[in-house]
Amino acid sequence: MAVTILVVEDELAIQELIALNLKKAGHIVLCASDAEQAKKMVNNVLPDLVLLDWMLPDMSGLELAKKLRREDRTKAIPIIMLTARVQESDKIAGLDAGADDYITKPFSPRELLARIKAVLRRRLPEMSDEIIDIGGLKLDPVTHRVHAAAVDESSKMAEISLGPTEFRLLHFLMAHKERVHTRAQLLDRVWGDHVFIEDRTVDVHIRRLRKILEKVGREYLVQTVRGTGYRFSVECEEENIE
């Protein structure tokens, strides 16, 4: 699945090489040469992941990572530090600053892509291309198809037709099964943090999703947690289904 990656690197040749390989892998790439430019880009478009060089001309990547982690809007963005520093103390400092991974230069494009994939799988499972099979539902992010096992287990799996928003919503909930998400969190992660719509929009799409899942007897998987939000759970709790 294509993700938006911000590359913060002041050496133009390295920046261009990284951007080229990320684009070849199907990702959307934003580039910044210093911390100030990176902050402006993040204010305009929230990236799914940041590749952050340690040595920047105006502010160290370490300090920028700390700033991103302190702000509510950016604290959950996965960060991979890029640096020529190889000492264990430097790696520990990078991880302590909030980095999710630490890659020492020089590195191969294959290693970088593998590290990005691993971090996304761990931090943002909804960005993964892996098929999710839970509670009788099988969702394929690559083909954008969802199949449901027959309730009586005597028939083949049936394909479910979902609109793009309902698909993204279901994918996110399935990728974070059993976790409760508020309406605001769902708006940020499913619709995007720069989309200005009311929280109740989430309720409308949840109802649509449940109505579709009801046709295959799986509406109970999308549950309401009163006063909090929604979750995907294989544990059927009637009082949490609205």
C-alpha positions in Angstrom: 0.0 0.0 0.0 1.3 3.4 -0.9 2.2 5.6 2.0 3.3 9.2 2.3 7.0 9.4 3.5 8.8 12.6 4.4 12.5 12.4 3.7 14.5 15.0 5.8 18.0 14.9 4.4 20.3 17.9 3.6 22.7 16.0 1.3 20.9 16.4 -2.1 22.4 13.4 -3.7 21.3 11.1 -0.9 17.9 12.7 -0.7 17.3 12.2 -4.4 18.5 8.6 -4.3 16.2 7.8 -1.4 13.2 9.5 -3.0 13.8 7.7 -6.3 13.8 4.3 -4.6 10.7 5.1 -2.5 8.8 6.3 -5.6 9.8 3.1 -7.4 8.3 1.1 -4.5 5.0 3.0 -5.0 5.2 5.5 -2.1 4.4 9.2 -2.1 7.5 11.1 -1.3 8.0 14.6 0.3 11.5 16.0 0.7 12.9 18.6 3.1 16.5 19.8 3.4 16.3 21.1 7.0 14.1 20.9 10.1 12.3 24.2 9.4 11.2 23.1 6.0 10.2 19.7 7.4 8.0 21.3 10.1 6.2 23.4 7.4 5.6 20.3 5.3 4.2 18.4 8.3 1.9 21.3 9.1 0.5 21.0 5.5 0.4 17.3 5.1 0.8 14.7 7.8 3.1 12.0 6.6 2.7 8.3 7.4 6.4 8.0 8.2 9.5 10.2 8.5 13.0 9.3 7.4 15.1 11.7 9.4 18.8 12.5 9.0 20.6 13.1 12.3 22.8 16.0 11.0 20.8 18.9 9.7 22.0 22.5 9.2 19.5 24.3 11.4 18.5 21.7 14.0 19.7 18.2 14.7 17.4 15.4 13.7 17.4 14.3 17.3 15.8 17.6 18.4 13.3 17.5 15.6 12.3 13.9 16.6 11.8 15.1 20.2 9.6 18.0 18.9 7.5 15.7 16.8 7.0 13.3 19.8 5.9 16.2 22.1 3.0 17.4 19.8 -0.3 15.5 19.9 -0.7 15.8 16.1 2.6 14.2 15.3 3.5 12.1 18.3 2.3 8.8 16.6 4.2 9.3 13.3 6.8 6.5 12.9 10.3 7.9 12.6 13.4 6.2 11.2 16.7 7.9 11.9 19.4 8.0 9.2 22.9 8.6 10.3 26.6 7.8 9.9 27.0 7.5 13.7 27.7 3.9 14.6 28.3 4.1 18.4 25.9 2.3 20.6 25.4 5.4 22.7 24.3 7.3 19.6 21.8 4.6 18.7 20.4 4.7 22.2 20.1 8.5 22.0 18.2 8.2 18.8 15.8 5.6 20.2 15.3 7.6 23.4 14.4 10.7 21.3 11.5 8.7 19.9 12.8 7.0 16.8 11.3 3.7 15.9 14.4 2.5 14.1 17.9 3.6 13.4 19.8 3.0 10.1 23.5 3.7 9.7 24.9 5.0 6.5 25.7 3.7 4.0 22.7 1.4 3.5 21.2 -0.3 0.5 17.8 0.6 -0.9 16.6 -2.9 -0.2 17.5 -2.6 3.5 15.7 0.8 3.7 12.5 -0.5 2.2 12.6 -3.6 4.4 13.0 -1.4 7.5 10.2 0.9 6.4 7.9 -2.1 5.9 8.8 -3.6 9.3 8.1 -0.3 11.1 4.8 0.3 9.3 3.7 -3.3 10.1 4.5 -2.7 13.7 3.3 0.8 14.2 0.6 1.2 11.4 -0.7 -2.2 10.5 -3.5 -0.6 8.5 -0.8 0.5 6.0 0.4 -3.0 5.5 -0.4 -5.0 2.3 -0.9 -8.2 4.4 -4.3 -9.9 4.2 -6.2 -9.8 7.5 -8.4 -12.8 8.3 -10.4 -12.3 11.5 -13.9 -13.3 12.7 -14.9 -14.9 9.4 -13.9 -11.8 7.4 -11.0 -11.8 5.0 -9.7 -8.4 3.8 -7.2 -8.0 1.1 -5.7 -4.4 1.0 -4.1 -5.0 -2.4 -7.2 -6.0 -4.3 -9.5 -4.0 -2.0 -11.7 -7.0 -1.6 -13.5 -8.4 1.5 -14.9 -11.9 1.7 -17.1 -13.3 4.5 -17.3 -17.0 5.5 -20.8 -18.3 5.5 -22.4 -18.4 8.9 -23.5 -22.0 8.5 -20.0 -23.0 7.2 -21.6 -25.0 4.4 -21.1 -22.4 1.6 -18.2 -20.7 0.0 -16.9 -17.3 1.1 -19.0 -14.5 -0.3 -17.5 -11.2 -1.5 -18.8 -8.1 0.2 -19.2 -4.9 -1.7 -17.9 -1.9 0.2 -17.5 1.8 -0.7 -14.0 3.2 -0.4 -14.7 4.9 3.0 -16.3 1.8 4.5 -13.4 -0.3 3.2 -10.8 2.0 4.9 -12.8 2.1 8.1 -13.1 -1.7 8.2 -9.4 -2.1 7.4 -8.4 0.2 10.1 -10.6 -1.4 12.7 -9.5 -4.9 11.7 -5.9 -4.0 11.8 -6.3 -2.7 15.4 -8.7 -5.4 16.6 -9.9 -5.2 20.2 -8.7 -1.6 20.5 -11.2 1.2 21.2 -11.0 4.3 19.0 -12.7 7.6 19.5 -14.6 9.3 16.7 -11.8 11.9 16.6 -9.1 9.2 16.3 -11.0 7.5 13.5 -11.4 10.8 11.6 -7.7 11.5 11.8 -6.6 8.0 10.8 -9.2 7.1 8.3 -10.2 10.4 6.8 -7.1 12.4 7.4 -6.3 15.2 9.9 -6.9 18.0 7.4 -10.4 16.9 6.5 -12.8 19.2 8.4 -16.0 17.1 9.0 -18.1 16.5 12.0 -17.4 13.6 14.4 -20.9 12.3 13.7 -19.9 11.5 10.2 -18.1 8.5 11.7 -21.5 7.3 13.1 -23.0 7.4 9.6 -20.3 5.3 8.1 -20.3 2.9 11.0 -24.1 2.3 10.4 -23.5 1.8 6.7 -20.7 -0.7 7.4 -22.9 -2.6 9.9 -25.8 -2.7 7.5 -23.5 -4.3 4.9 -22.0 -6.8 7.3 -25.5 -7.7 8.6 -26.1 -9.4 5.2 -23.5 -11.9 6.0 -24.2 -12.1 9.8 -21.1 -10.2 10.8 -22.5 -6.9 12.0 -21.6 -7.8 15.7 -17.9 -7.5 14.9 -18.1 -3.7 14.8 -19.0 -2.6 18.3 -19.9 0.6 20.1 -18.2 1.2 23.4 -20.6 3.6 25.1 -19.1 7.0 25.8 -15.9 6.2 24.1 -16.0 5.1 20.5 -15.8 1.9 18.4 -13.9 -1.3 18.2 -13.6 -4.5 16.1 -14.0 -7.5 18.3 -14.8 -11.2 17.7 -16.3 -11.3 21.2 -20.0 -10.7 20.7 -21.3 -8.4 23.4 -25.0 -7.5 22.6 -25.1 -4.5 24.8 -22.3 -2.9 22.7 -24.0 -3.3 19.4 -26.2 -0.4 18.3 
